Amino acid sequence: MYEQGVPGLYLGKAIRWYYGKDVPGEIVYAKSGNRVPKSEGAQPLMDLPESFPTDIDYEWYERETLKIMRVMGCIT
């Protein structure tokens, strides 16, 4: 698993992540240094762990789901 708090650690070309609780910072592109869109609070997960992560920010996923459902007209 990605070691938190290691600025400049190269993650590779294809980055996989989930939104975790109390994850500081964001993911940035190695070449340009620009922030990866919507990566604030993202926890890199480059390899599938043996057990499911315990720090998933379920509230973030619920908020995003409700936003999408409103745009689709499923809820008001």
Z-matrix of the N, CA and C atoms (Angstrom, degrees):
N
C 1 1.452
C 2 1.522 1 109.39
N 3 1.304 2 116.97 1 150.66
C 4 1.458 3 123.75 2 179.62
C 5 1.519 4 110.23 3 -60.64
N 6 1.286 5 116.47 4 135.15
C 7 1.454 6 120.88 5 178.71
C 8 1.523 7 108.74 6 -85.63
N 9 1.320 8 116.91 7 116.21
C 10 1.459 9 120.67 8 -178.23
C 11 1.522 10 110.48 9 -64.60
N 12 1.322 11 114.70 10 149.30
C 13 1.446 12 120.52 11 175.00
C 14 1.521 13 114.69 12 78.19
N 15 1.319 14 117.90 13 20.29
C 16 1.458 15 120.71 14 177.44
C 17 1.521 16 107.49 15 -109.70
N 18 1.342 17 117.50 16 86.57
C 19 1.467 18 119.29 17 -178.99
C 20 1.525 19 110.83 18 -65.35
N 21 1.320 20 114.94 19 140.66
C 22 1.446 21 120.52 20 177.51
C 23 1.513 22 115.18 21 83.88
N 24 1.317 23 118.45 22 2.03
C 25 1.462 24 121.30 23 178.60
C 26 1.523 25 108.75 24 -69.22
N 27 1.338 26 117.22 25 121.99
C 28 1.461 27 122.00 26 -179.33
C 29 1.523 28 109.43 27 -74.34
N 30 1.335 29 116.69 28 126.33
C 31 1.459 30 121.90 29 -176.91
C 32 1.524 31 113.03 30 -100.48
N 33 1.319 32 118.63 31 -14.93
C 34 1.454 33 121.75 32 -179.18
C 35 1.516 34 111.17 33 111.36
N 36 1.333 35 116.02 34 -176.85
C 37 1.467 36 120.72 35 -178.25
C 38 1.517 37 112.37 36 -77.66
N 39 1.314 38 117.67 37 -42.65
C 40 1.466 39 121.59 38 -179.70
C 41 1.530 40 108.13 39 -104.16
N 42 1.315 41 115.29 40 113.97
C 43 1.464 42 120.11 41 -177.10
C 44 1.513 43 109.40 42 -105.83
N 45 1.311 44 115.75 43 130.09
C 46 1.462 45 121.54 44 176.19
C 47 1.519 46 107.54 45 -112.02
N 48 1.321 47 115.23 46 138.99
C 49 1.454 48 118.37 47 179.61
C 50 1.511 49 111.00 48 -152.07
N 51 1.314 50 114.10 49 168.64
C 52 1.462 51 122.42 50 171.38
C 53 1.510 52 106.42 51 -134.85
N 54 1.319 53 117.09 52 162.82
C 55 1.449 54 120.71 53 178.63
C 56 1.519 55 108.99 54 -89.21
N 57 1.322 56 115.47 55 119.42
C 58 1.454 57 121.65 56 -177.17
C 59 1.520 58 111.49 57 -108.80
N 60 1.306 59 115.58 58 164.58
C 61 1.463 60 121.66 59 177.05
C 62 1.524 61 109.00 60 -80.43
N 63 1.320 62 115.60 61 137.44
C 64 1.472 63 122.90 62 175.09
C 65 1.529 64 113.02 63 55.13
N 66 1.329 65 117.08 64 40.38
C 67 1.460 66 121.29 65 175.34
C 68 1.530 67 107.22 66 -95.23
N 69 1.327 68 117.77 67 115.80
C 70 1.470 69 119.98 68 -177.41
C 71 1.523 70 112.04 69 -78.17
N 72 1.314 71 115.64 70 149.68
C 73 1.457 72 121.05 71 171.90
C 74 1.509 73 115.14 72 77.67
N 75 1.328 74 113.64 73 -161.47
C 76 1.455 75 121.92 74 -176.58
C 77 1.519 76 109.07 75 -145.72
N 78 1.310 77 116.31 76 174.12
C 79 1.459 78 121.71 77 176.62
C 80 1.521 79 107.29 78 -96.33
N 81 1.324 80 116.91 79 137.22
C 82 1.466 81 121.11 80 179.82
C 83 1.525 82 109.77 81 -121.73
N 84 1.329 83 115.02 82 150.18
C 85 1.453 84 121.19 83 176.44
C 86 1.526 85 109.43 84 -68.67
N 87 1.338 86 117.00 85 137.19
C 88 1.460 87 121.58 86 -178.27
C 89 1.525 88 111.86 87 -65.56
N 90 1.333 89 117.12 88 -42.72
C 91 1.467 90 119.91 89 -175.04
C 92 1.518 91 112.90 90 -73.05
N 93 1.333 92 117.04 91 -48.86
C 94 1.461 93 120.18 92 -173.06
C 95 1.522 94 113.53 93 -95.25
N 96 1.321 95 117.28 94 -24.35
C 97 1.461 96 119.95 95 -175.48
C 98 1.516 97 112.77 96 81.32
N 99 1.341 98 117.26 97 1.48
C 100 1.464 99 120.82 98 178.44
C 101 1.521 100 109.98 99 -75.94
N 102 1.320 101 114.85 100 153.38
C 103 1.461 102 121.35 101 -179.99
C 104 1.525 103 110.32 102 -73.13
N 105 1.321 104 116.27 103 138.31
C 106 1.465 105 121.45 104 173.76
C 107 1.533 106 106.56 105 -72.31
N 108 1.344 107 118.32 106 127.44
C 109 1.469 108 120.45 107 -177.38
C 110 1.530 109 112.49 108 -54.42
N 111 1.321 110 114.37 109 138.16
C 112 1.472 111 123.05 110 177.31
C 113 1.529 112 113.29 111 58.28
N 114 1.338 113 117.36 112 31.79
C 115 1.461 114 119.41 113 -179.55
C 116 1.523 115 112.83 114 -103.99
N 117 1.324 116 118.37 115 5.53
C 118 1.463 117 121.25 116 176.26
C 119 1.525 118 108.67 117 -63.97
N 120 1.310 119 117.11 118 120.52
C 121 1.457 120 121.42 119 -178.44
C 122 1.516 121 113.78 120 84.99
N 123 1.332 122 116.69 121 8.23
C 124 1.466 123 120.55 122 -178.83
C 125 1.524 124 110.52 123 -81.55
N 126 1.302 125 115.75 124 136.63
C 127 1.470 126 122.57 125 176.95
C 128 1.524 127 108.24 126 -107.55
N 129 1.340 128 118.27 127 110.52
C 130 1.460 129 119.70 128 178.81
C 131 1.530 130 111.34 129 -57.93
N 132 1.313 131 114.84 130 141.31
C 133 1.464 132 121.60 131 179.02
C 134 1.526 133 106.22 132 -139.80
N 135 1.315 134 115.40 133 81.80
C 136 1.452 135 120.53 134 -172.45
C 137 1.521 136 113.15 135 -78.46
N 138 1.309 137 117.56 136 -27.13
C 139 1.456 138 122.27 137 177.76
C 140 1.515 139 109.07 138 -125.21
N 141 1.312 140 116.41 139 142.30
C 142 1.455 141 121.16 140 179.52
C 143 1.529 142 109.18 141 -67.49
N 144 1.341 143 117.49 142 121.85
C 145 1.465 144 119.62 143 -177.86
C 146 1.535 145 111.83 144 -78.41
N 147 1.315 146 115.34 145 165.43
C 148 1.465 147 121.16 146 177.27
C 149 1.523 148 111.43 147 -65.93
N 150 1.332 149 116.42 148 -36.57
C 151 1.465 150 120.77 149 -179.72
C 152 1.525 151 109.86 150 -123.73
N 153 1.321 152 115.24 151 155.63
C 154 1.459 153 122.25 152 -178.82
C 155 1.529 154 109.67 153 -65.30
N 156 1.345 155 119.49 154 136.36
C 157 1.462 156 121.35 155 179.56
C 158 1.532 157 111.57 156 -58.46
N 159 1.309 158 116.27 157 142.68
C 160 1.470 159 121.01 158 -177.97
C 161 1.522 160 113.12 159 -96.72
N 162 1.332 161 117.33 160 -6.39
C 163 1.471 162 120.03 161 -175.98
C 164 1.525 163 113.24 162 -106.75
N 165 1.313 164 118.30 163 27.00
C 166 1.465 165 121.54 164 -179.24
C 167 1.525 166 109.83 165 -67.81
N 168 1.328 167 115.58 166 134.69
C 169 1.461 168 121.43 167 178.91
C 170 1.529 169 108.76 168 -87.76
N 171 1.307 170 115.88 169 82.12
C 172 1.469 171 121.23 170 -177.69
C 173 1.527 172 112.05 171 -60.85
N 174 1.330 173 118.14 172 -32.47
C 175 1.467 174 121.23 173 179.13
C 176 1.519 175 111.23 174 -62.64
N 177 1.339 176 117.45 175 -37.77
C 178 1.464 177 120.55 176 177.74
C 179 1.522 178 109.72 177 -60.92
N 180 1.324 179 117.19 178 -46.38
C 181 1.462 180 121.56 179 -179.50
C 182 1.530 181 111.12 180 -64.51
N 183 1.310 182 117.71 181 -37.65
C 184 1.470 183 120.81 182 178.12
C 185 1.523 184 110.69 183 -65.20
N 186 1.341 185 117.11 184 -44.42
C 187 1.479 186 120.98 185 178.25
C 188 1.522 187 110.88 186 -60.28
N 189 1.328 188 117.60 187 -47.02
C 190 1.461 189 121.33 188 -179.74
C 191 1.525 190 111.71 189 -62.93
N 192 1.317 191 117.10 190 -39.18
C 193 1.465 192 121.43 191 178.60
C 194 1.519 193 110.37 192 -62.60
N 195 1.331 194 116.54 193 -44.09
C 196 1.463 195 120.16 194 179.52
C 197 1.529 196 111.33 195 -65.15
N 198 1.340 197 117.91 196 -38.71
C 199 1.464 198 121.14 197 176.95
C 200 1.529 199 110.56 198 -60.15
N 201 1.311 200 116.14 199 -46.31
C 202 1.469 201 121.07 200 -178.79
C 203 1.532 202 110.15 201 -64.35
N 204 1.321 203 116.50 202 -42.29
C 205 1.459 204 120.51 203 -179.60
C 206 1.528 205 111.38 204 -64.23
N 207 1.344 206 117.17 205 -35.18
C 208 1.467 207 120.27 206 177.13
C 209 1.531 208 110.47 207 -67.38
N 210 1.315 209 116.66 208 -43.97
C 211 1.466 210 120.76 209 178.97
C 212 1.514 211 111.21 210 -61.11
N 213 1.315 212 116.88 211 -37.71
C 214 1.458 213 122.23 212 -179.97
C 215 1.525 214 111.93 213 -76.32
N 216 1.329 215 117.78 214 -12.40
C 217 1.455 216 121.12 215 -179.23
C 218 1.510 217 113.97 216 83.94
N 219 1.313 218 117.17 217 13.15
C 220 1.467 219 120.69 218 179.63
C 221 1.529 220 111.83 219 -73.87
N 222 1.343 221 116.08 220 -31.87
C 223 1.463 222 121.95 221 178.13
C 224 1.525 223 108.42 222 -136.56
N 225 1.309 224 115.77 223 163.43
C 226 1.477 225 119.38 224 178.03
C 227 1.497 226 110.70 225 -116.37
